[in-house]
Each structure stands twice: as structure tokens, then as C-alpha cells.
């Protein structure tokens, strides 16, 4: 079974195919599906990674807050027990 990402964007639940050959992670796949340009976001995320003493935790918090600002409330991989 191919991987799929299920996400909620502005109140609508959507499912898309996912491949690591095309996207770095499921967040980038969901953003691309919605036509969101991540250039500034990725630049800022890189700066946080280089300067933060908290490391991965700071990156994760930044990603979560920015994607909420974009309109995403949930982004995850589809599991076999999830309804599509």
C-alpha cells in the first residue's frame, strides 16, 4: 500500500498520496497540495535550527505554529485503521 497523508485544511479533511522521493516530509506535501509557498518558512526554520539552543524542539514548535497559521489543524500519515 502506498503512503498517504490525511490533513485538515481550513475545516476540510483531505487525503493525498505521499512519497519521500518527491517531498522531504508530510508537511511539505500538504502545503504543496494547497498551493502554499514555503520558501520563507523553510528559510526561517533553517535559521531557528542554526541558532536555537533547544534544537529540534524549537523547530517542531515553530513548524506547528506556522502550519496552524496557514490553516492546517492536523497533518498525519494515514494508518490502516484510519477511515479515508
ChimeraX commands (.cxc) that place a marker at each C-alpha (Angstrom):
marker #1 position 0.00,0.00,0.00 radius 0.5
marker #1 position 1.31,3.44,-0.93 radius 0.5
marker #1 position 1.69,6.07,1.78 radius 0.5
marker #1 position -0.97,8.68,2.12 radius 0.5
marker #1 position -1.25,11.87,4.15 radius 0.5
marker #1 position -4.52,12.96,5.70 radius 0.5
marker #1 position -4.86,16.57,6.80 radius 0.5
marker #1 position -7.44,19.16,7.77 radius 0.5
marker #1 position -7.08,22.49,5.99 radius 0.5
marker #1 position -9.49,25.29,6.88 radius 0.5
marker #1 position -12.06,22.78,8.15 radius 0.5
marker #1 position -11.89,20.38,5.18 radius 0.5
marker #1 position -10.38,16.91,5.53 radius 0.5
marker #1 position -8.26,15.88,2.55 radius 0.5
marker #1 position -6.13,12.86,1.64 radius 0.5
marker #1 position -3.16,12.94,-0.74 radius 0.5
marker #1 position -0.53,10.43,-1.89 radius 0.5
marker #1 position 2.94,10.79,-0.38 radius 0.5
marker #1 position 6.43,9.78,-1.48 radius 0.5
marker #1 position 9.79,10.62,0.08 radius 0.5
marker #1 position 11.16,10.77,-3.48 radius 0.5
marker #1 position 9.10,13.92,-4.05 radius 0.5
marker #1 position 8.77,15.58,-0.62 radius 0.5
marker #1 position 11.01,15.98,2.39 radius 0.5
marker #1 position 8.14,15.41,4.84 radius 0.5
marker #1 position 4.36,15.25,5.10 radius 0.5
marker #1 position 4.10,18.96,5.97 radius 0.5
marker #1 position 5.72,19.97,2.69 radius 0.5
marker #1 position 3.42,17.61,0.77 radius 0.5
marker #1 position 0.30,19.09,2.37 radius 0.5
marker #1 position 1.49,22.66,1.77 radius 0.5
marker #1 position 2.21,21.91,-1.89 radius 0.5
marker #1 position -1.23,20.33,-2.32 radius 0.5
marker #1 position -2.79,23.58,-1.06 radius 0.5
marker #1 position -0.51,25.81,-3.15 radius 0.5
marker #1 position 1.36,27.32,-0.21 radius 0.5
marker #1 position 4.86,28.65,-0.96 radius 0.5
marker #1 position 7.23,27.52,1.80 radius 0.5
marker #1 position 10.40,29.39,0.75 radius 0.5
marker #1 position 10.26,31.95,3.58 radius 0.5
marker #1 position 9.09,29.33,6.07 radius 0.5
marker #1 position 11.97,26.95,5.21 radius 0.5
marker #1 position 14.48,29.80,5.44 radius 0.5
marker #1 position 13.26,30.78,8.89 radius 0.5
marker #1 position 13.14,27.15,10.03 radius 0.5
marker #1 position 16.78,26.74,8.98 radius 0.5
marker #1 position 17.74,29.88,10.94 radius 0.5
marker #1 position 15.97,28.52,14.02 radius 0.5
marker #1 position 17.82,25.22,13.68 radius 0.5
marker #1 position 21.17,27.00,13.48 radius 0.5
marker #1 position 20.60,29.44,16.35 radius 0.5
marker #1 position 18.31,27.69,18.84 radius 0.5
marker #1 position 19.69,26.08,21.96 radius 0.5
marker #1 position 16.56,23.92,22.16 radius 0.5
marker #1 position 17.38,22.31,18.78 radius 0.5
marker #1 position 14.71,20.04,17.33 radius 0.5
marker #1 position 12.12,21.10,19.90 radius 0.5
marker #1 position 12.27,24.73,18.75 radius 0.5
marker #1 position 11.96,23.66,15.11 radius 0.5
marker #1 position 8.97,21.45,15.90 radius 0.5
marker #1 position 7.21,24.24,17.83 radius 0.5
marker #1 position 7.86,26.72,15.00 radius 0.5
marker #1 position 6.56,24.29,12.37 radius 0.5
marker #1 position 3.43,23.53,14.39 radius 0.5
marker #1 position 2.59,27.20,14.98 radius 0.5
marker #1 position 3.27,28.27,11.39 radius 0.5
marker #1 position 1.19,25.48,9.86 radius 0.5
marker #1 position -1.65,26.39,12.23 radius 0.5
marker #1 position -1.32,29.97,10.96 radius 0.5
marker #1 position -1.51,28.68,7.36 radius 0.5
marker #1 position -4.84,26.98,8.21 radius 0.5
marker #1 position -3.83,23.37,8.98 radius 0.5
marker #1 position -5.24,21.82,12.14 radius 0.5
marker #1 position -3.97,18.26,11.65 radius 0.5
marker #1 position -1.42,16.59,9.38 radius 0.5
marker #1 position -0.58,12.90,9.71 radius 0.5
marker #1 position 0.09,9.71,7.79 radius 0.5
marker #1 position -2.94,7.52,7.07 radius 0.5
marker #1 position -2.87,4.31,9.06 radius 0.5
marker #1 position -4.68,1.17,8.03 radius 0.5
marker #1 position -7.23,1.67,10.82 radius 0.5
marker #1 position -7.96,5.29,9.76 radius 0.5
marker #1 position -11.00,5.90,7.62 radius 0.5
marker #1 position -10.23,7.68,4.37 radius 0.5
marker link #1:1,2 radius 0.2
marker link #1:2,3 radius 0.2
marker link #1:3,4 radius 0.2
marker link #1:4,5 radius 0.2
marker link #1:5,6 radius 0.2
marker link #1:6,7 radius 0.2
marker link #1:7,8 radius 0.2
marker link #1:8,9 radius 0.2
marker link #1:9,10 radius 0.2
marker link #1:10,11 radius 0.2
marker link #1:11,12 radius 0.2
marker link #1:12,13 radius 0.2
marker link #1:13,14 radius 0.2
marker link #1:14,15 radius 0.2
marker link #1:15,16 radius 0.2
marker link #1:16,17 radius 0.2
marker link #1:17,18 radius 0.2
marker link #1:18,19 radius 0.2
marker link #1:19,20 radius 0.2
marker link #1:20,21 radius 0.2
marker link #1:21,22 radius 0.2
marker link #1:22,23 radius 0.2
marker link #1:23,24 radius 0.2
marker link #1:24,25 radius 0.2
marker link #1:25,26 radius 0.2
marker link #1:26,27 radius 0.2
marker link #1:27,28 radius 0.2
marker link #1:28,29 radius 0.2
marker link #1:29,30 radius 0.2
marker link #1:30,31 radius 0.2
marker link #1:31,32 radius 0.2
marker link #1:32,33 radius 0.2
marker link #1:33,34 radius 0.2
marker link #1:34,35 radius 0.2
marker link #1:35,36 radius 0.2
marker link #1:36,37 radius 0.2
marker link #1:37,38 radius 0.2
marker link #1:38,39 radius 0.2
marker link #1:39,40 radius 0.2
marker link #1:40,41 radius 0.2
marker link #1:41,42 radius 0.2
marker link #1:42,43 radius 0.2
marker link #1:43,44 radius 0.2
marker link #1:44,45 radius 0.2
marker link #1:45,46 radius 0.2
marker link #1:46,47 radius 0.2
marker link #1:47,48 radius 0.2
marker link #1:48,49 radius 0.2
marker link #1:49,50 radius 0.2
marker link #1:50,51 radius 0.2
marker link #1:51,52 radius 0.2
marker link #1:52,53 radius 0.2
marker link #1:53,54 radius 0.2
marker link #1:54,55 radius 0.2
marker link #1:55,56 radius 0.2
marker link #1:56,57 radius 0.2
marker link #1:57,58 radius 0.2
marker link #1:58,59 radius 0.2
marker link #1:59,60 radius 0.2
marker link #1:60,61 radius 0.2
marker link #1:61,62 radius 0.2
marker link #1:62,63 radius 0.2
marker link #1:63,64 radius 0.2
marker link #1:64,65 radius 0.2
marker link #1:65,66 radius 0.2
marker link #1:66,67 radius 0.2
marker link #1:67,68 radius 0.2
marker link #1:68,69 radius 0.2
marker link #1:69,70 radius 0.2
marker link #1:70,71 radius 0.2
marker link #1:71,72 radius 0.2
marker link #1:72,73 radius 0.2
marker link #1:73,74 radius 0.2
marker link #1:74,75 radius 0.2
marker link #1:75,76 radius 0.2
marker link #1:76,77 radius 0.2
marker link #1:77,78 radius 0.2
marker link #1:78,79 radius 0.2
marker link #1:79,80 radius 0.2
marker link #1:80,81 radius 0.2
marker link #1:81,82 radius 0.2
marker link #1:82,83 radius 0.2
marker link #1:83,84 radius 0.2
view
